[in-house]
Amino acid sequence: MTQVAPDPPRRKPAVSSRRPYPVLTLRETLVFPLTTFPLAVGREASLRAVEEASRAGRQLVLLAQKQAETEEPGSQDLHTSGTLARLRHVVRAPDGSQQVWVQGLDRVRVVEFLDAEPYLMARVARIPERQETPTPEVEALSRSALESFSRLVAVSPFLPDELMNRAMNQDSPLGLLYLIASSLRLNVQERLEILEMEGLRAKYERVQALLDREIELLELGHKLRGQVQERVEKGQREFFLREQLKAIHKELGDEDPQQAEVNELREKVTAASLSDEARTEAERELRRLERLPSASPEHSVIRTYLDWLVSLPWGRYCGVGIDVAHARQVLDEDHYGLKKIKERILEYLAVKKLREDRGVVAVLDRRLLSKKYGQVFLDSLPQTPNGKVDRKALPAPDRSRPELRAVYQAPRTRTEKEIAAIWS
């Protein structure tokens, strides 16, 4: 015997309304059918639309704006899919605004906008939900969504506990679905997607995915806040313990070990012949070291830096001459590779040595010249106003003379004793 397959679920045809409804425009939200939702109304057009709905059947059409920043939306600024709702309660505030409670009735689609001042009117077509026989798949999806919604209410700081009681008391799968969807933090596009979907199974699958996303984000936020709180509490506990330790040392007359360490470093900085720039930097690091706890990683870094700074030979010079060949040998033995860097160092040393070899004595002792060549020769040399030999004014032909060449080419770095040995 041949079995006849059951007819697929059918949706009732859309029913177009003859009379127009006032339009209440919404920013960044959308009200679902079978749900009750509070709305804050403050714009003049919206206030007049609520007033008109209160007089004429207490029904109005809720449509979401395409752009939330539009202050005076027209028909072209609104989505055509929305909800037909009934006014349940209106509370007027002293500043003129209103708190309006609306109950969603049916899905609607705008058929025609009518020009009206100062608010919009629209004729709409009701879009009934598809009539479906409850199936095990839909039942399983609704139970899974209810369980996930229970987890969401437990971890969410903005959902009251009584919302779970309302969800458990829903007697229809569609009412439960819209209640859960209205409690999620969704944007307008996501709400429109759920509203326009056909079939309970497709709607529940989409809502379940959004539920999982919201729970994951909330649990991750709780985890991150817990980690931050744990670090803050640990830092506060360490701070109080250090303060107590300082108080104990003070009562016993002992010096705080950390302060003793800072004082020792300050004495080393004072004794070192630092330059002005280095001393300023050392004092700044010492002040930072005083404020940091000894357990901080930065404490050991600053301590090591100050130890290295005061260990440098500030103000002490060895006076060793430049030997380029020896410098090349040391660089090759201590540093592998780095060919260009070593060449640059050797070039610098070679130029420095060349300048020293070609340097001149800025001031020549008159007694040394007089002892070697006599007072007459000394008096014949050009002199500066303060009585010193002016090497720049020596005549070019005379520089070829041995005695003048010795005067002109004497190395700048030679001491008085070495110069005396030259002229003796």
PyMOL commands that set and color helices and strands:
alter all, ss='L'
color gray80, all
select helices_A, chain A and resi 44-55+75-77+136-155+162-168+173-183+188-196+200-252+257-271+276-291+297-311+324-334+339-357+366-373+375-380+391-393+397-400+402-408+416-423
alter helices_A, ss='H'
color red, helices_A
select strands_A, chain A and resi 15-16+21-26+36-41+59-64+81-92+98-114+121-126
alter strands_A, ss='S'
color yellow, strands_A
deselect
rebuild
show_as cartoon
